[in-house]
Structures are given as C-alpha cells and as structure tokens.
Amino acid sequence: MAHDVFISYSSKDKTIADAVCATLESRKIRCWIAPRDVLPGLPYAEALIDGLNQSRVLILVLSASSNESQQVMREVERAVTKGIPVLPLRIEDVVPSKSLEYFVSSSHWLDALTPPLERHLQKLAASVQVLLANEKPSKLEPEFATPKPTLKVKFWKSGKRVYLITGVAVVVIILVFVVVFVVMGDRSNKALSSTLSNPIPNLSSTPNQSSTPKPTAISTPIPTLMRILFEDDFNNPNSGWPVRLDDVAEWGYENGEYSCLLKKTNWMVWAYNSNIDQFTDFVLEVDVTQISGPNASGSGLIFRSLDTNNFYCFAISSNGQYVIEKRTNGNWDTPLRNWTTSGLINQGNGTNRLKVVCIGSQIETYINGYQVDTVTDNSYIKGEVGMIVSTGEIYNHIHFDNVKVSSGISLK
C-alpha cells in the first residue's frame, strides 16, 4: 500500500508524532508511522525501508531527542538519497545536529514551539497538501518565495548559434487555511450517578465519533512560580479518597494508583478527597489511564465544585475526544465546549496527562502538555476538585495517578 507521508521521530516524542499522524489522516493524507505500520514478522529495518519507498514526503519531528537519534538520522539520510522531500517540524527550540543539518539545511522548516500545538499541525497539514499537489516535488517553498532569475540557455544546431531565452515563473505558495469545525456532541438520554449521592436522572453529552478537530485559543498568561497546594501519588491508601463497592461502581487504591470500575452502563460517577480544601485560582493535573472499557467512555477532572450538583468538568474519551461541561442544580447545561476531536489524546489504553488552569472566569485545558482549549464562565469561582468517570454500553475501568494542585505566585 502506497503512503503519502513517512513520519520520522524519536520514541520520546511519540505523543506528538501520533498527533501529527492523526491530523494528517483526518485530511485523507496517508501516513506511515512506526510501530503501527510495521508488519508482524517483518524485520524492523526492512519495514522502515519499505515505508520510505512507499512514501512521497518525510516529516521530521525535530527535537533534542531526535537530534541524538541515530535511527532518525538514518531515516532522513535514506529519504534524501531517494529524492524524497524532508519537511522538518520543530517542536523544541533546537537546531539540527551536524549530521541532520547536512540533509535538512535547505529545507523549509515549520515551527511548533508555542501552544496550542493543533494550530501548528493544521498548518503542517496544509503545507503537506501543497507539497503533494506538485507532480515532482523537491522541497517545500517558503510562504513568500524570492523571484528566481531569468535563465539564458544556449543551443547549437548545424553550426548556427541559437539563443533561447526563457523565463522562470515566480512561484508563490499561499497557504489557505479553511477550518470547518462541526462540534456537535450528542446530548441524549443517558443517566448519571454520583459516588456521593443518589443517581441523577439527566445525561451529559456523549462522545461523537464524527466530531472534527477545532482550533484552540492562544494561551493567556498562566502562573509560573508555582507552589504545591496538594498532591497524591496514591501510594498511601489512607490519603482521603473514597473506597467504595456497590452495584454501580468500585472505587479504591490499586497498585499505587486510584481505581474506578464503573459497572453500570450509561452512568457517570465522581469522587472527592475529604482532605482537600476549596480552591479559587489554581492548576489541577492528573494522569488518566483506561484499563478496559469501550472507546465511547470518558474520564477526567471536576473542579470548582460547590457540591455534587454544581461544578465544572473536563473529560476525555479513549477514542480521542474531549469535552468541557458545567453542571448546575443537578442538570448538565449546554457544554462550554462540546465533544471535540484532538490528535493529542493517546487513544485506547494509553495514559494521558490532563491539566486545568483556572484564572478568574477563564478556564484553560491541556492534554499531554499542550493547550487544547480556552473557555470563559463565571458561574463558579471557587470549589473542590475531584475525578470523574462515565461509561456507555458496557463497564469502564479507569486508573488515576499523580494528581496535583498548584497555585501561582506571579504571572508572566
């Protein structure tokens, strides 16, 4: 099977490489990426060569790690040798190593140094589409190319000198971004439940597999000089989180993590820590891993919670979507951000680091270190924090780890 793009990256940058792949494939750009496309039983080196031979462009995820990777260097060298254009995507403020510089010094770079990452990935996808549209691409031109000089070519025929003066047209590539985002989560008729109260008969929106990516706002200043207000690695089973076993869910400490097995279908449960105070402006973080369950299920954070009927929620699904919601008087309001696809989410059983930054009425959400959204709402300015789990047609088993609440001393 032929591919359009070969993605070369260090294993330490896998999260971003997967986001690159997801963004390109959402635009019908066929990608080859290891280890996904390595056929079982095929030698790894042979699979890489086959992937390169089948691709028209190589995207280099350029970072300090890929700078030091001999595997990345070999992939880039092979691509250049085969005449495959190399498009570096710089995700860290580094310059190519001497080995890489030899091969990519003449290439047009794309920088993705500032959040949100998805804005840069959309630009990358548009650039690749332009590059693939050329019949014989050699390298990606800058957005505003310098006019090329007129060439004078000499021909000799039957002893007579014939001059042919040809003009080379100026090629200016203007990347046009058309972003159409239909983010319509389906708020249907599923029920919810609290770990601390009776079942609630209303439904929050559920993940919609057809959602498309949405651009995110540029990050506003966030606290930089941080002090820890609360943190828990769940190694102490007496740290204050509820331990519960009933027909709906099982909450408890398991192997140094906090576990929730939600057994009732089409329900949602959440848990607070009795030892945590209420917070106003803060940074809340947690690692979330789906152990088992359907892709349509969700998990994440609740924050600025007044009680079990009034709070905000930031959750992801294991099929690659996120949502920002508000619960008021026991009912789910129209989402502050409906279910939206993000290539930053490690799907399936991958671990994701979720972060919420609350400053006044502004709420910023992050996935795996990159901002994905900003919303504004002043309904709740202070409250408790906790974890939340939802499920679809079958059970959902989620592990949480390394929860942390920080406060900023100064802003930049």
C-alpha positions as CSV (number, residue, x, y, z in Angstrom):
1,M,0.0,0.0,0.0
2,A,1.4,3.4,-1.0
3,H,1.6,6.2,1.6
4,D,1.9,9.9,1.2
5,V,3.9,10.7,4.3
6,F,6.6,8.9,6.3
7,I,6.8,10.3,9.9
8,S,10.3,10.1,11.4
9,Y,10.6,10.8,15.2
10,S,12.2,9.8,18.4
11,S,10.3,7.4,20.6
12,K,10.4,10.1,23.3
13,D,8.2,12.3,21.0
14,K,5.6,9.6,20.3
15,T,2.7,11.6,21.6
16,I,3.4,14.5,19.2
17,A,4.2,12.1,16.3
18,D,0.8,10.4,16.9
19,A,-0.9,13.8,16.9
20,V,0.8,14.7,13.6
21,C,-0.4,11.4,12.1
22,A,-4.0,11.9,13.3
23,T,-4.1,15.4,11.9
24,L,-2.8,14.4,8.5
25,E,-5.0,11.3,8.3
26,S,-8.1,13.5,9.2
27,R,-7.3,15.3,5.9
28,K,-7.0,12.0,4.0
29,I,-3.2,12.1,3.8
30,R,-2.0,8.6,4.1
31,C,0.8,8.2,6.7
32,W,3.4,5.6,7.5
33,I,4.4,5.6,11.2
34,A,6.2,3.1,13.3
35,P,5.4,0.9,15.1
36,R,1.8,1.0,13.8
37,D,2.7,0.1,10.2
38,V,5.4,-2.4,10.9
39,L,4.0,-5.8,9.7
40,P,4.3,-8.6,12.3
41,G,7.3,-10.8,11.5
42,L,9.0,-8.4,9.2
43,P,12.5,-7.2,10.2
44,Y,12.2,-3.6,11.6
45,A,14.9,-2.2,9.3
46,E,13.2,-3.8,6.2
47,A,9.8,-2.4,7.3
48,L,11.3,1.1,7.5
49,I,12.8,0.9,4.1
50,D,9.6,-0.4,2.6
51,G,7.7,2.5,4.3
52,L,10.1,5.1,2.9
53,N,9.9,3.6,-0.6
54,Q,6.1,3.9,-0.5
55,S,6.1,7.5,0.7
56,R,6.4,10.8,-1.1
57,V,7.3,13.1,1.8
58,L,9.2,12.6,5.1
59,I,8.1,14.7,8.1
60,L,10.9,15.0,10.7
61,V,9.7,15.7,14.2
62,L,12.7,17.8,15.2
63,S,13.6,17.9,18.9
64,A,16.6,17.4,21.2
65,S,15.7,13.7,21.3
66,S,15.5,13.2,17.5
67,N,18.8,15.2,17.2
68,E,20.5,12.4,19.1
69,S,18.7,9.5,17.4
70,Q,20.8,7.5,15.0
71,Q,17.6,5.9,13.7
72,V,16.1,9.2,12.8
73,M,19.3,10.3,11.1
74,R,19.4,7.1,9.0
75,E,15.7,7.6,8.0
76,V,16.4,11.2,6.9
77,E,19.6,10.1,5.1
78,R,17.7,7.4,3.2
79,A,14.9,9.8,2.3
80,V,17.3,12.4,0.9
81,T,19.2,9.7,-1.0
82,K,15.9,8.5,-2.6
83,G,14.9,12.1,-3.6
84,I,12.1,12.2,-1.0
85,P,11.5,15.8,0.3
86,V,12.1,16.3,4.0
87,L,9.8,18.7,5.9
88,P,11.1,19.4,9.5
89,L,8.5,20.2,12.2
90,R,10.5,21.8,15.0
91,I,8.8,21.1,18.4
92,E,11.6,22.3,20.6
93,D,14.0,25.3,20.4
94,V,16.9,23.4,19.0
95,V,18.9,23.5,15.8
96,P,19.6,20.3,13.8
97,S,22.7,18.3,14.8
98,K,25.6,18.4,12.3
99,S,24.5,15.1,11.0
100,L,21.0,16.2,10.4
101,E,21.9,19.7,9.2
102,Y,23.7,18.1,6.2
103,F,20.4,16.8,5.0
104,V,17.9,19.4,6.0
105,S,19.7,22.7,5.9
106,S,18.0,23.6,2.6
107,S,14.5,22.5,3.7
108,H,11.8,24.9,4.8
109,W,11.1,24.5,8.5
110,L,7.8,24.7,10.3
111,D,8.0,25.7,14.0
112,A,5.6,24.4,16.6
113,L,7.2,25.9,19.7
114,T,4.2,27.8,21.1
115,P,0.9,26.3,22.2
116,P,-1.6,25.3,21.0
117,L,0.0,22.5,19.1
118,E,-3.1,21.9,16.9
119,R,-2.8,25.3,15.2
120,H,0.7,24.3,14.0
121,L,-0.5,20.8,13.0
122,Q,-3.2,22.3,10.8
123,K,-0.5,24.5,9.1
124,L,1.6,21.4,8.6
125,A,-1.2,19.5,7.0
126,A,-1.9,22.4,4.6
127,S,1.8,22.5,3.7
128,V,1.9,18.8,3.0
129,Q,-1.2,19.0,0.8
130,V,0.5,21.8,-1.2
131,L,3.7,19.7,-1.4
132,L,1.9,16.6,-2.5
133,A,0.0,18.5,-5.2
134,N,3.2,19.1,-7.1
135,E,3.9,16.4,-9.7
136,K,7.6,16.3,-9.0
137,P,8.1,17.9,-5.6
138,S,11.7,18.6,-4.5
139,K,11.2,20.7,-1.4
140,L,8.6,22.9,0.2
141,E,8.9,26.5,-0.8
142,P,8.7,29.3,1.8
143,E,5.3,31.0,2.1
144,F,6.8,34.0,0.2
145,A,9.3,32.8,-2.3
146,T,12.1,35.0,-3.8
147,P,11.7,35.6,-7.5
148,K,14.0,33.3,-9.5
149,P,16.3,34.8,-12.1
150,T,15.7,34.5,-15.8
151,L,17.7,31.8,-17.4
152,K,19.6,32.0,-20.7
153,V,20.1,28.7,-22.4
154,K,22.4,28.1,-25.4
155,F,21.7,25.6,-28.1
156,W,23.8,24.6,-31.2
157,K,22.3,23.3,-34.4
158,S,24.0,22.9,-37.8
159,G,26.8,25.2,-36.9
160,K,24.4,28.1,-36.1
161,R,24.1,29.5,-32.7
162,V,20.6,29.8,-31.5
163,Y,19.7,31.6,-28.3
164,L,16.7,30.7,-26.4
165,I,15.7,33.0,-23.5
166,T,13.2,31.6,-21.2
167,G,11.6,33.0,-18.1
168,V,11.0,31.0,-15.0
169,A,7.7,31.9,-13.3
170,V,7.7,33.1,-9.7
171,V,6.0,30.5,-7.6
172,V,4.3,31.9,-4.5
173,I,2.7,29.5,-2.3
174,I,0.0,31.0,-0.2
175,L,-1.3,28.5,2.4
176,V,-5.0,28.9,2.8
177,F,-6.5,27.5,5.9
178,V,-10.2,26.8,5.9
179,V,-11.3,25.4,9.2
180,V,-14.7,24.0,9.4
181,F,-15.5,22.5,12.7
182,V,-18.7,20.9,13.4
183,V,-18.6,20.0,17.0
184,M,-21.9,18.6,17.9
185,G,-21.8,16.2,20.8
186,D,-25.0,14.3,21.2
187,R,-26.8,15.2,24.4
188,S,-29.1,12.2,24.5
189,N,-30.9,10.3,27.2
190,K,-28.2,8.6,29.3
191,A,-28.3,8.7,33.1
192,L,-25.7,9.9,35.6
193,S,-24.7,8.9,39.1
194,S,-22.6,10.4,41.8
195,T,-20.4,8.4,44.1
196,L,-21.7,10.6,47.0
197,S,-25.4,10.9,46.2
198,N,-28.4,9.2,44.6
199,P,-28.5,8.6,40.8
200,I,-29.2,11.8,38.8
201,P,-31.7,11.2,36.0
202,N,-30.1,13.6,33.4
203,L,-27.5,12.9,30.8
204,S,-24.3,14.7,29.9
205,S,-23.3,14.8,26.2
206,T,-21.6,11.6,24.9
207,P,-18.6,11.3,22.6
208,N,-19.4,11.7,18.9
209,Q,-17.1,9.7,16.6
210,S,-17.8,12.1,13.7
211,S,-16.6,15.2,15.5
212,T,-13.8,17.1,13.7
213,P,-10.8,19.0,15.1
214,K,-11.4,22.5,16.3
215,P,-8.8,25.3,16.6
216,T,-8.0,26.5,20.1
217,A,-7.3,29.9,21.5
218,I,-3.8,31.1,22.1
219,S,-2.8,30.6,25.7
220,T,-3.1,33.5,28.0
221,P,-0.6,34.0,30.8
222,I,-0.6,31.3,33.4
223,P,1.1,31.1,36.8
224,T,4.8,30.3,36.6
225,L,6.3,30.4,40.1
226,M,4.3,27.5,41.4
227,R,3.7,26.2,44.9
228,I,2.1,22.9,45.5
229,L,-1.2,23.0,47.4
230,F,-2.0,19.3,47.2
231,E,-0.5,16.2,45.6
232,D,-1.1,12.5,45.8
233,D,0.6,9.5,44.1
234,F,-1.9,7.1,45.7
235,N,0.7,5.1,47.4
236,N,-0.9,5.8,50.8
237,P,-4.4,4.1,50.9
238,N,-5.4,6.5,53.7
239,S,-4.9,9.7,51.7
240,G,-8.6,10.6,51.8
241,W,-10.2,9.3,48.6
242,P,-13.3,7.2,49.0
243,V,-13.2,3.5,49.0
244,R,-16.5,2.1,47.8
245,L,-18.0,-1.2,46.5
246,D,-21.6,-1.5,45.3
247,D,-23.7,-2.4,42.2
248,V,-22.8,0.9,40.5
249,A,-19.0,1.3,40.9
250,E,-15.9,0.1,42.7
251,W,-13.6,2.9,43.9
252,G,-10.3,2.1,45.7
253,Y,-6.5,2.2,45.8
254,E,-4.8,-0.3,43.5
255,N,-1.1,-0.8,42.9
256,G,-0.1,2.8,43.8
257,E,-3.0,4.2,41.7
258,Y,-6.6,5.2,42.3
259,S,-9.0,2.9,40.5
260,C,-12.6,3.3,39.4
261,L,-14.5,0.3,37.9
262,L,-17.9,1.7,36.7
263,K,-20.2,-1.3,36.3
264,K,-23.5,0.3,35.4
265,T,-24.0,1.2,31.8
266,N,-24.8,4.7,30.6
267,W,-23.9,6.2,34.0
268,M,-21.4,8.7,35.5
269,V,-19.7,8.7,38.9
270,W,-17.2,11.0,40.6
271,A,-15.1,11.2,43.8
272,Y,-13.8,13.9,46.0
273,N,-11.0,13.9,48.6
274,S,-12.1,14.8,52.1
275,N,-8.7,16.3,52.9
276,I,-8.6,18.9,50.1
277,D,-9.8,22.4,50.6
278,Q,-11.6,24.6,48.1
279,F,-9.5,26.4,45.6
280,T,-10.0,29.6,43.6
281,D,-7.2,30.2,41.0
282,F,-5.2,27.0,40.5
283,V,-3.6,24.5,38.2
284,L,-5.1,21.0,38.5
285,E,-3.3,17.9,36.9
286,V,-3.8,14.2,36.8
287,D,-2.7,11.1,34.8
288,V,-5.6,9.1,33.4
289,T,-5.4,5.6,32.0
290,Q,-8.2,3.4,30.7
291,I,-7.6,-0.1,31.8
292,S,-10.5,-1.6,29.9
293,G,-13.9,-0.5,28.5
294,P,-15.4,1.0,25.4
295,N,-13.9,3.8,23.4
296,A,-17.0,5.9,23.9
297,S,-16.5,6.1,27.7
298,G,-15.0,9.1,29.4
299,S,-12.8,10.1,32.3
300,G,-11.3,13.3,33.7
301,L,-11.5,16.1,36.3
302,I,-14.1,18.0,38.1
303,F,-13.2,21.4,39.6
304,R,-14.7,24.4,41.4
305,S,-17.3,22.1,42.7
306,L,-19.8,23.6,45.2
307,D,-21.4,20.2,45.8
308,T,-22.4,17.1,43.8
309,N,-24.9,19.1,41.7
310,N,-22.8,22.2,40.8
311,F,-19.3,22.0,39.2
312,Y,-17.2,22.1,36.1
313,C,-15.9,19.0,34.3
314,F,-13.1,18.4,31.8
315,A,-13.0,14.9,30.4
316,I,-11.6,12.9,27.5
317,S,-12.7,9.7,25.7
318,S,-10.4,6.9,24.7
319,N,-11.4,7.4,21.0
320,G,-9.7,10.8,21.0
321,Q,-12.2,13.5,22.1
322,Y,-12.5,16.0,24.9
323,V,-15.4,18.0,26.5
324,I,-15.7,20.9,28.9
325,E,-19.1,20.9,30.8
326,K,-20.9,22.6,33.6
327,R,-23.4,21.1,36.0
328,T,-26.0,23.4,37.6
329,N,-28.5,22.3,40.2
330,G,-28.2,18.7,39.2
331,N,-28.6,19.3,35.5
332,W,-26.0,19.4,32.7
333,D,-26.0,22.8,30.9
334,T,-25.1,23.3,27.3
335,P,-21.4,22.3,27.2
336,L,-18.8,25.1,27.4
337,R,-17.1,23.0,24.7
338,N,-18.9,20.1,23.2
339,W,-17.1,16.8,22.4
340,T,-14.2,17.7,20.1
341,T,-11.6,15.6,18.4
342,S,-7.9,16.1,19.4
343,G,-4.9,14.3,18.0
344,L,-3.1,14.9,21.3
345,I,-5.0,12.2,23.1
346,N,-3.4,8.8,23.4
347,Q,-6.3,6.6,22.4
348,G,-7.2,3.1,23.7
349,N,-5.3,2.2,26.8
350,G,-2.8,5.0,26.6
351,T,-2.1,7.3,29.6
352,N,-3.0,11.0,29.2
353,R,-1.9,13.9,31.4
354,L,-4.8,16.2,31.9
355,K,-4.5,19.8,33.2
356,V,-6.9,22.5,34.0
357,V,-5.8,26.1,34.7
358,C,-8.4,28.4,36.3
359,I,-7.7,32.1,36.5
360,G,-10.8,34.2,37.3
361,S,-13.5,33.4,34.9
362,Q,-11.1,31.8,32.4
363,I,-10.6,28.1,32.1
364,E,-7.7,26.6,30.1
365,T,-7.5,22.9,29.4
366,Y,-4.3,20.9,28.4
367,I,-3.7,17.4,27.2
368,N,-0.2,15.9,27.5
369,G,1.4,19.3,28.0
370,Y,-0.3,21.2,25.1
371,Q,-3.2,23.6,25.4
372,V,-6.3,22.4,23.6
373,D,-8.9,25.0,24.6
374,T,-9.9,28.1,26.5
375,V,-13.4,28.9,27.7
376,T,-14.8,31.6,29.9
377,D,-17.6,31.2,32.5
378,N,-18.1,33.0,35.9
379,S,-20.7,30.7,37.4
380,Y,-18.3,29.2,39.9
381,I,-15.2,30.9,41.2
382,K,-14.2,28.6,44.0
383,G,-14.7,24.9,44.9
384,E,-13.4,21.4,45.4
385,V,-11.7,19.2,42.9
386,G,-12.1,15.6,42.1
387,M,-12.1,12.8,39.4
388,I,-15.0,11.7,37.2
389,V,-15.7,8.5,35.1
390,S,-18.5,7.8,32.6
391,T,-19.5,4.7,30.6
392,G,-21.5,3.7,27.6
393,E,-23.0,0.4,26.9
394,I,-20.5,-1.7,29.0
395,Y,-18.3,-1.2,32.0
396,N,-15.4,1.2,32.2
397,H,-12.2,0.7,34.3
398,I,-10.1,3.8,34.8
399,H,-6.9,4.4,36.8
400,F,-5.8,7.9,38.1
401,D,-2.3,8.8,39.3
402,N,-0.1,11.7,40.3
403,V,-2.9,14.3,41.0
404,K,-1.5,17.7,41.8
405,V,-3.0,21.1,42.7
406,S,-0.7,24.1,42.3
407,S,-1.0,27.9,42.9
408,G,0.8,30.6,41.0
409,I,2.7,33.4,42.8
410,S,3.2,35.5,39.8
411,L,2.1,35.7,36.2
412,K,4.1,36.2,33.0
